[in-house]
Amino acid sequence: MFEYLAELAGEAPREKPKTGYKARYDAISDLNLAIEFVKKKRYEMAYPFFNKATDKDPKYMMPYIELSKLYELEQKYAEAEAVLRKGLANDPESAAVMSRLGYLLSKNGRLVEAIELLQNAVKSGAYLPSEYYMAYTLGKKGQVKESLDAFSSAIAKMPNDYSVYLLRAEIYTEQRMLKEASADYKKVLENIMGVR
């Protein structure tokens, strides 16, 4: 009604916001159940719910990411990679899946492929954690200066995300920069515990 009156008064009509992709509610429910089972360390109960969520809505990327984290927790890296690649096949533009796959590959020493994926994720700008995953991968590759610059950029954008400090501390530790590493570990604890 108000839009109609504003149009009669000579104002330009407002564009309605475009709605993006919305996941199916039953897939979200299955994912939430699976995550609760993981929190309770009932992993065998979580797997079927992750699979149900991916079957019900193959375009919903969170079940792929969370299932890969569970596989990674159980040190089943090949399965984690397979799940992320399946998710990437369903949505090749998903920066979140590209980032998680790049991080997994970098942890397993496949740095060239990881950097390629992470560059695409960072370029898209759709998922900020891709920046600190890229910084981590550069550090693993031995490009410490570029890595620390990328970490600084990520911290400027996400100062309260403890993961960035945790990953940077790992790079500092590998480079024998123990004072800086301990400062970052302290920052992780402060962020987790909410201490200022």
C-alpha positions, 0 to 999 in steps of 0.5 A: 500500500505504502509503495503504491502511494509513494509511486503515485507521489512520484517516487521511484519504486524500491527494488525488492531484495533478492532472496538467495538460496535457502536450504530445506528445513528438514535438511537443516534439522538433520544437520542439527541432529548430527552436530548434537550427536558429534558434541556428545561423541556419538559419532556412529549416530551422527553419520546417518543424519549427515547423509540424510541432510546431503541426500535431502538437499545436495546444494546445502553445503554445511552438511558436507563441511561438518561431515568432513570435520567429523572424518578429520576428527577421526583421522579419516582424511581420504573420506573427508576429502571425498565428502568435500569434493562431492560438495564441490561437485554439487556447487563448484562456486562454494567458497566455504567448501573450497576453503575447507578442502584447501585447508584439509589439503594443506594440512596433508602437505598437498600445498599447490592444489590447496593454494589454487583452491584457496585463491579462488575462494579468497577471490570470490570474497564470499567466505572470510575464513578463506583468508586465514586458511590461505595465510596458513597454507602460505606459511606451510609452503615456507612463504612466511612473510606473505603468510604473516601479512595475510594473517594480519589482513584476516585479523583486521577483518575478524579480530574475534575469531580465535581460529586465525590466532590458532593457525598463526600460532602453529605457523609461528611454532614451526618457524621457532618464533615461540614468543609470538606463538605463545602470545597467539595461544594466549589470545585464543584462550582469551577469545574462547573464555571471553576475557578482555 
